[in-house]
Amino acid sequence: MSQVVTLKATPRTGKGSRAAIKLRKQGQVPGIIYGHKKDPASVSVSAEELDRAIRVQHVRMLELELGGTPETVLIREVQWDVFGKHMIHVDFERKSRTDKVKVTVPVELRNAPKATGGGVLDQPLHKLHIECLLGSIPEAIRIDITNLTLGNPIHVRELALPEGVQVLEAPEAVVVQLKLPGVEAEPTTPDAGVGPEVIKPEKKKGDEEEDEKKK
């Protein structure tokens, strides 16, 4: 399960691109909190702390301290600059730890095959779409490939998953396999019921302030 990270959020009153640029120069990321039948709240958080939470700690759930009151939120979307290096806006969705959510998590391969049979490692799926309770989001889906052999790929249906976690890719989709050089790999199967991305660090985004959301 992902660790719980707490960030301090500051209310913001300024609107528009000039106010957002000023915040970023101060090391802050403008954002919005919405959901749970409450009014949206415009906030800012530390860019350094949020970046570390996303890139290093791989969290999806945060505890935001706003006015001395903690709120459990899901990082619903992050907008990045054109180079995918700096955050320009973040959407937080209010949630309960018992809410079911759809998020993406990375796939981590552990160890190395004991015998490759002349094959090379091929990993069609580097991340998986999952559904689980907000408070049970794993940092990653880890796969021991010690016994991986040529001609016997590991499919989604064969993964050992944490309790309560459901992978939304098709059960027959190939996650990792060994293949002979020059031989076409076994195709993956289209996703089944896959939800949207939560974090999009490499997607090009324009420098727009925010799209106020209500739920």
Residue frames as qw, qx, qy, qz and C-alpha x, y, z in Angstrom:
[[0.000, 0.888, 0.460, 0.000, 0.00, 0.00, 0.00],
 [0.355, 0.620, -0.044, 0.698, 1.22, 3.51, -0.82],
 [0.370, -0.269, -0.497, 0.737, 2.44, 5.57, 2.10],
 [0.035, -0.894, -0.446, -0.032, 0.35, 8.47, 3.32],
 [0.434, 0.106, -0.017, 0.895, 1.88, 11.87, 2.60],
 [0.091, -0.843, -0.457, 0.270, 0.62, 15.08, 4.17],
 [0.375, 0.278, 0.176, 0.867, 0.97, 18.43, 2.38],
 [0.022, -0.573, -0.390, 0.720, 0.01, 21.89, 3.51],
 [0.255, 0.560, 0.570, 0.545, -2.41, 23.66, 1.18],
 [0.107, -0.345, -0.210, 0.909, -2.85, 27.42, 1.15],
 [0.358, 0.746, 0.545, -0.135, -6.07, 29.12, 0.01],
 [0.303, -0.086, 0.330, 0.890, -5.57, 31.38, -3.01],
 [0.272, 0.709, 0.423, -0.494, -7.68, 34.26, -4.14],
 [0.109, 0.591, -0.415, -0.684, -5.89, 35.36, -7.29],
 [0.772, 0.383, 0.505, -0.053, -7.27, 34.10, -10.58],
 [0.539, 0.830, -0.102, -0.106, -5.88, 34.07, -14.09],
 [0.874, 0.299, -0.158, 0.350, -2.53, 33.29, -15.69],
 [0.178, 0.720, -0.347, 0.573, -0.62, 36.18, -14.07],
 [0.615, -0.575, 0.342, -0.418, -1.53, 35.04, -10.58],
 [0.997, -0.028, 0.072, 0.016, -0.64, 31.45, -11.47],
 [0.673, 0.535, -0.247, 0.447, 2.75, 32.46, -12.88],
 [0.140, -0.728, 0.385, -0.550, 3.49, 34.47, -9.73],
 [0.847, -0.392, 0.254, -0.254, 2.70, 31.44, -7.57],
 [0.957, 0.203, -0.045, 0.203, 4.99, 29.20, -9.61],
 [0.388, 0.676, -0.336, 0.529, 7.84, 31.67, -9.25],
 [0.406, -0.617, 0.428, -0.521, 7.33, 31.37, -5.49],
 [0.092, 0.254, -0.957, 0.104, 7.70, 27.59, -5.67],
 [0.497, 0.188, 0.637, -0.558, 3.98, 26.90, -5.46],
 [0.015, -0.146, -0.843, -0.517, 1.63, 24.95, -7.73],
 [0.481, 0.016, 0.121, -0.868, -1.90, 26.30, -8.18],
 [0.136, -0.105, -0.977, -0.126, -4.62, 23.74, -7.79],
 [0.562, -0.235, -0.081, -0.789, -8.25, 23.05, -7.04],
 [0.088, 0.020, 0.951, -0.296, -10.00, 20.72, -4.60],
 [0.569, -0.016, -0.209, -0.795, -13.45, 19.48, -5.59],
 [0.528, -0.063, -0.832, -0.157, -15.93, 16.68, -4.96],
 [0.271, -0.281, -0.824, 0.410, -17.94, 15.14, -2.13],
 [0.105, -0.782, -0.560, -0.252, -20.75, 17.66, -2.70],
 [0.371, -0.708, -0.139, 0.585, -18.64, 20.53, -1.39],
 [0.339, 0.933, -0.016, -0.124, -17.79, 23.75, -3.14],
 [0.799, 0.353, -0.110, 0.473, -14.52, 23.76, -5.09],
 [0.437, -0.855, 0.063, 0.271, -11.60, 25.35, -3.25],
 [0.594, 0.722, -0.207, 0.290, -8.74, 27.10, -5.03],
 [0.716, -0.652, 0.173, 0.180, -5.43, 26.32, -3.32],
 [0.485, 0.717, -0.488, 0.109, -1.69, 26.21, -3.81],
 [0.906, -0.394, 0.120, 0.099, 0.83, 23.64, -2.57],
 [0.296, -0.717, 0.535, 0.335, 4.59, 23.37, -2.50],
 [0.728, 0.552, -0.325, -0.245, 5.87, 22.37, -5.95],
 [0.192, 0.523, -0.815, 0.160, 8.90, 20.62, -4.46],
 [0.417, -0.125, 0.787, -0.437, 6.89, 18.57, -1.98],
 [0.790, 0.357, 0.234, -0.440, 4.22, 17.58, -4.51],
 [0.590, 0.607, -0.508, -0.161, 6.84, 16.66, -7.11],
 [0.001, 0.399, -0.885, 0.241, 8.61, 14.43, -4.58],
 [0.613, 0.061, 0.612, -0.496, 5.33, 12.80, -3.58],
 [0.800, 0.480, 0.037, -0.359, 4.50, 11.97, -7.21],
 [0.609, 0.630, -0.481, -0.027, 7.88, 11.11, -8.74],
 [0.152, 0.460, -0.806, 0.339, 9.75, 9.64, -5.77],
 [0.340, -0.067, 0.771, -0.534, 7.12, 8.36, -3.35],
 [0.210, -0.103, -0.831, -0.505, 4.65, 7.37, -6.11],
 [0.156, 0.338, 0.731, -0.571, 1.63, 8.39, -4.07],
 [0.075, -0.425, -0.637, -0.639, -1.86, 8.90, -5.44],
 [0.430, -0.767, -0.463, -0.116, -3.60, 9.74, -2.17],
 [0.292, 0.327, -0.335, 0.834, -2.69, 12.75, -0.05],
 [0.308, -0.729, -0.535, 0.295, -3.76, 14.33, 3.19],
 [0.237, 0.540, 0.087, 0.803, -4.09, 18.05, 2.49],
 [0.303, -0.532, -0.513, 0.601, -4.04, 20.38, 5.48],
 [0.077, 0.513, 0.326, 0.790, -6.21, 23.37, 4.61],
 [0.335, -0.610, 0.045, -0.717, -6.90, 25.87, 7.35],
 [0.269, -0.375, 0.743, -0.485, -5.93, 23.36, 10.00],
 [0.817, 0.105, 0.377, -0.422, -8.43, 20.79, 8.71],
 [0.222, -0.295, 0.851, 0.373, -7.07, 17.67, 6.96],
 [0.762, 0.393, 0.069, -0.510, -8.79, 16.45, 3.81],
 [0.607, -0.105, 0.743, 0.262, -8.18, 13.10, 2.11],
 [0.508, 0.696, -0.107, -0.496, -7.78, 13.66, -1.63],
 [0.816, 0.166, 0.458, 0.310, -6.91, 11.74, -4.77],
 [0.087, -0.534, 0.387, 0.747, -4.48, 13.39, -7.17],
 [0.686, 0.512, 0.476, -0.201, -6.84, 13.31, -10.12],
 [0.688, 0.611, 0.173, 0.352, -4.78, 15.15, -12.75],
 [0.420, -0.649, 0.143, 0.618, -1.52, 17.04, -12.99],
 [0.565, 0.814, 0.091, 0.102, -0.79, 19.47, -15.81],
 [0.692, -0.364, 0.220, 0.584, 2.87, 19.78, -16.80],
 [0.134, 0.763, -0.262, -0.576, 4.86, 22.19, -18.91],
 [0.757, 0.547, -0.225, -0.279, 5.72, 21.29, -22.51],
 [0.345, 0.536, -0.760, 0.127, 8.87, 19.48, -21.37],
 [0.830, -0.300, -0.449, -0.137, 7.10, 17.39, -18.73],
 [0.512, 0.163, -0.543, 0.645, 9.40, 18.76, -16.00],
 [0.014, 0.001, 0.429, -0.903, 7.44, 21.37, -14.09],
 [0.002, -0.565, -0.822, 0.072, 3.89, 21.20, -12.79],
 [0.014, -0.216, -0.144, -0.966, 1.60, 24.06, -13.75],
 [0.584, -0.242, 0.064, -0.772, -1.68, 22.94, -12.18],
 [0.144, 0.025, -0.979, 0.143, -3.09, 20.08, -10.12],
 [0.631, -0.314, -0.249, -0.665, -6.61, 18.76, -9.54],
 [0.005, -0.113, 0.895, -0.433, -7.41, 17.16, -6.18],
 [0.581, -0.317, -0.494, -0.564, -10.62, 15.18, -5.71],
 [0.430, -0.383, 0.557, -0.598, -12.04, 14.79, -2.22],
 [0.703, 0.015, -0.678, -0.216, -12.41, 11.15, -1.29],
 [0.740, -0.512, 0.314, -0.304, -12.99, 8.78, 1.58],
 [0.117, -0.501, 0.855, 0.069, -10.44, 6.04, 2.23],
 [0.525, 0.139, 0.826, -0.153, -13.22, 3.53, 1.66],
 [0.588, 0.653, -0.007, -0.476, -14.10, 4.88, -1.80],
 [0.795, 0.112, 0.492, 0.337, -13.19, 2.70, -4.78],
 [0.162, 0.840, -0.222, -0.468, -10.98, 4.46, -7.31],
 [0.876, 0.378, 0.184, 0.238, -9.38, 3.69, -10.67],
 [0.139, -0.890, 0.358, 0.244, -5.71, 4.60, -10.96],
 [0.816, 0.469, -0.314, 0.121, -2.58, 3.53, -12.83],
 [0.613, -0.690, 0.376, 0.076, 0.40, 1.97, -11.07],
 [0.321, 0.669, -0.647, -0.179, 3.82, 0.95, -12.41],
 [0.995, -0.022, -0.096, -0.025, 4.91, -2.62, -12.98],
 [0.145, -0.782, 0.604, -0.052, 8.19, -3.54, -11.28],
 [0.907, 0.191, -0.375, -0.013, 10.15, -6.61, -12.37],
 [0.519, -0.706, 0.466, -0.127, 12.16, -8.36, -9.68],
 [0.689, -0.288, 0.634, 0.201, 15.22, -10.60, -10.19],
 [0.333, 0.543, -0.560, -0.531, 16.21, -12.12, -13.57],
 [0.940, 0.129, -0.111, -0.296, 15.24, -15.29, -15.46],
 [0.686, -0.453, 0.557, 0.120, 17.34, -18.32, -14.50],
 [0.478, 0.003, 0.724, 0.497, 17.40, -19.47, -18.13],
 [0.321, 0.559, -0.026, -0.764, 16.55, -17.30, -21.12],
 [0.719, 0.304, 0.616, 0.109, 16.87, -19.95, -23.86],
 [0.407, 0.124, 0.425, 0.799, 18.40, -17.29, -26.08],
 [0.000, 0.798, 0.526, 0.295, 15.43, -14.98, -25.61],
 [0.194, 0.199, -0.204, 0.939, 15.44, -11.32, -24.66],
 [0.019, -0.475, -0.690, 0.546, 13.16, -9.69, -22.14],
 [0.077, -0.347, -0.442, -0.824, 10.08, -7.95, -23.56],
 [0.034, -0.401, -0.684, 0.608, 7.65, -6.01, -21.37],
 [0.031, 0.512, 0.577, 0.636, 4.52, -4.86, -23.24],
 [0.374, -0.815, -0.330, -0.296, 2.91, -3.42, -20.09],
 [0.408, 0.251, -0.442, 0.759, 4.98, -1.06, -17.95],
 [0.234, -0.049, 0.450, -0.861, 1.96, 0.15, -15.99],
 [0.148, -0.353, -0.912, -0.145, -1.45, -1.26, -15.15],
 [0.391, -0.370, -0.071, -0.840, -4.87, 0.27, -14.63],
 [0.285, -0.164, -0.899, 0.291, -6.31, -0.96, -11.37],
 [0.461, -0.577, -0.187, -0.648, -9.39, -0.52, -9.21],
 [0.553, -0.192, -0.695, 0.418, -9.22, -0.67, -5.43],
 [0.355, -0.856, -0.350, 0.140, -10.04, 1.21, -2.24],
 [0.198, 0.912, -0.157, 0.324, -8.39, 4.61, -2.02],
 [0.460, -0.757, 0.432, -0.167, -6.60, 3.62, 1.16],
 [0.845, -0.168, 0.496, 0.112, -5.20, 0.45, -0.45],
 [0.623, 0.765, -0.155, -0.052, -3.49, 1.76, -3.58],
 [0.871, -0.232, 0.163, 0.401, -0.20, -0.17, -4.02],
 [0.144, -0.756, 0.335, 0.543, 2.99, 1.65, -4.95],
 [0.334, 0.468, -0.680, -0.455, 3.53, -0.85, -7.76],
 [0.969, 0.031, 0.090, -0.230, 2.62, -4.30, -9.01],
 [0.131, -0.672, 0.722, 0.095, 5.77, -6.37, -8.48],
 [0.948, 0.232, -0.084, -0.200, 6.53, -9.48, -10.53],
 [0.516, -0.528, 0.653, 0.167, 9.22, -12.06, -9.76],
 [0.741, 0.559, -0.233, -0.292, 10.56, -13.19, -13.16],
 [0.335, -0.536, 0.774, 0.034, 13.05, -15.74, -11.82],
 [0.540, 0.085, 0.837, 0.032, 11.11, -18.61, -13.39],
 [0.543, 0.685, 0.017, -0.486, 10.14, -16.82, -16.61],
 [0.561, -0.132, 0.721, 0.385, 10.93, -19.04, -19.61],
 [0.139, 0.244, -0.543, -0.792, 10.85, -18.73, -23.39],
 [0.337, -0.186, -0.782, -0.490, 7.38, -19.37, -24.76],
 [0.396, -0.553, -0.717, 0.148, 5.65, -18.94, -21.40],
 [0.046, 0.470, -0.045, 0.881, 4.75, -15.28, -20.96],
 [0.098, -0.336, -0.705, 0.617, 3.22, -13.89, -17.80],
 [0.109, -0.544, -0.546, -0.628, -0.35, -12.72, -18.38],
 [0.291, -0.442, 0.180, -0.829, -2.50, -10.38, -16.32],
 [0.832, -0.321, -0.227, -0.390, -4.53, -13.33, -15.06],
 [0.850, -0.028, -0.423, 0.313, -1.37, -14.87, -13.53],
 [0.150, 0.571, -0.343, 0.731, -0.36, -11.86, -11.44],
 [0.481, -0.420, -0.660, 0.397, -0.20, -12.09, -7.67],
 [0.042, -0.643, -0.141, -0.752, -2.16, -9.01, -6.62],
 [0.012, -0.090, 0.613, -0.785, -2.57, -7.34, -3.24],
 [0.030, 0.471, 0.860, -0.192, -5.88, -8.07, -1.54],
 [0.167, 0.769, 0.430, -0.443, -8.74, -6.03, -2.95],
 [0.034, 0.597, -0.389, -0.701, -6.85, -4.92, -6.08],
 [0.723, 0.443, 0.530, 0.001, -8.36, -5.64, -9.50],
 [0.239, -0.308, 0.497, 0.775, -6.45, -5.12, -12.74],
 [0.529, 0.593, 0.271, -0.543, -8.61, -3.63, -15.49],
 [0.257, 0.489, -0.682, -0.479, -6.55, -4.83, -18.44],
 [0.880, 0.086, -0.274, -0.380, -7.84, -7.98, -20.15],
 [0.808, -0.443, 0.385, -0.054, -6.85, -11.18, -18.29],
 [0.904, 0.210, 0.249, 0.277, -5.07, -12.57, -21.38],
 [0.267, 0.935, -0.190, 0.138, -2.94, -9.44, -21.90],
 [0.841, 0.072, -0.248, 0.476, 0.81, -10.16, -21.78],
 [0.348, -0.932, 0.045, 0.089, 2.71, -8.26, -19.09],
 [0.105, -0.756, 0.623, 0.171, 6.23, -9.64, -19.64],
 [0.968, 0.192, 0.159, -0.032, 7.80, -12.38, -21.74],
 [0.402, -0.490, 0.601, 0.487, 10.97, -13.72, -23.28],
 [0.748, 0.619, 0.164, -0.173, 11.18, -13.63, -27.07],
 [0.754, -0.013, 0.354, 0.552, 13.79, -14.61, -29.62],
 [0.059, -0.577, 0.199, 0.790, 15.50, -11.72, -31.40],
 [0.145, 0.184, -0.637, -0.734, 13.79, -11.00, -34.71],
 [0.162, -0.368, -0.904, -0.147, 10.65, -12.90, -33.75],
 [0.295, -0.480, -0.153, -0.812, 7.46, -10.92, -33.35],
 [0.069, -0.062, 0.773, -0.628, 6.30, -10.89, -29.74],
 [0.078, -0.503, -0.860, -0.024, 2.92, -12.22, -28.68],
 [0.073, -0.490, -0.179, -0.850, 0.48, -9.31, -29.09],
 [0.058, 0.136, 0.665, -0.732, -1.20, -7.82, -26.09],
 [0.023, -0.581, -0.788, -0.202, -4.97, -7.86, -25.87],
 [0.068, -0.563, -0.109, -0.817, -6.87, -4.54, -25.86],
 [0.038, -0.078, 0.643, -0.761, -7.74, -3.21, -22.44],
 [0.337, -0.494, -0.751, -0.279, -11.06, -4.17, -20.92],
 [0.410, -0.825, -0.381, -0.079, -12.85, -1.50, -18.90],
 [0.589, -0.025, -0.206, 0.781, -9.69, 0.55, -18.40],
 [0.145, -0.903, -0.336, 0.226, -10.17, 3.80, -16.53],
 [0.330, 0.905, -0.075, 0.260, -8.50, 7.15, -17.19],
 [0.606, 0.224, -0.388, 0.657, -4.94, 8.08, -16.30],
 [0.438, -0.817, -0.310, 0.209, -4.51, 9.77, -12.97],
 [0.330, -0.748, 0.251, 0.519, -1.07, 11.28, -13.44],
 [0.730, 0.612, 0.227, 0.202, 0.09, 12.44, -16.85],
 [0.443, -0.713, 0.170, 0.517, 3.68, 13.71, -16.41],
 [0.415, -0.151, 0.568, 0.695, 4.67, 13.48, -20.05],
 [0.301, 0.674, 0.636, 0.225, 1.54, 14.77, -21.73],
 [0.233, 0.144, 0.097, 0.957, 1.86, 18.21, -23.32],
 [0.091, -0.756, -0.621, 0.186, -0.44, 20.72, -21.74],
 [0.180, 0.685, 0.117, 0.697, -1.13, 24.38, -22.46],
 [0.258, -0.047, -0.517, 0.815, -0.56, 26.92, -19.71],
 [0.377, -0.559, -0.389, -0.628, -4.21, 27.42, -18.90],
 [0.239, -0.452, 0.508, -0.693, -5.16, 28.36, -15.39],
 [0.191, 0.032, 0.929, -0.316, -7.89, 25.93, -14.40],
 [0.431, -0.252, -0.606, -0.619, -11.17, 24.37, -15.34],
 [0.373, -0.223, 0.549, -0.714, -13.36, 24.79, -12.28],
 [0.439, -0.087, -0.861, -0.241, -15.00, 21.48, -11.53],
 [0.527, -0.228, 0.407, -0.710, -18.00, 20.55, -9.50],
 [0.310, 0.005, -0.942, -0.125, -19.19, 17.15, -8.59]]
